[in-house]
Amino acid sequence: MATDDLLTMLAGEWRGDEQIATTPWGAGGPAVGHVVARLDLGGRVLLQDYREEREGKPSLQAHAVLAAGAADGEYALYWFDSYGFVPERPAPGHRDGDRLVFLRSSPRGQTRHTYLLQDASSYRLTLDCSFDGGVQWERLMSGDYRRVG
């Protein structure tokens, strides 16, 4: 199997300024995100380790697994975080130009993850939530990440 170019571009070490909305899980405000991501399984899977800092102190931590599917442009996301959210099933995803879009669903609602590759050294990640089956969406987080090193 060939490597996936979007996953390859997301591999590496990243740092980003984030803006977090207030949610039932925590207060909003500015944060700094750190991502270390590496390819595995012949470049078909990206393993991400994420940590968020607020006012210089650790906050949210997460592990994400982004996998390229068998069909071109098909993806899956598995998301585990320090809030205790464990995926019941993978979030389906698709390629939309230079974007990867995933939709996670759980009893708590839906979260749409959108990775927009801006160039080889930067990307934007937005998370939008819906608590009414996708009728209305609210911005949960936006972050602009730059490659470190």
Helices and strands as residue ranges (DSSP letters): H 5-10, E 12-20, E 29-40, G 41-43, E 45-54, E 57-68, E 74-81, E 91-96, E 99-106, E 109-119, E 122-130, E 138-147
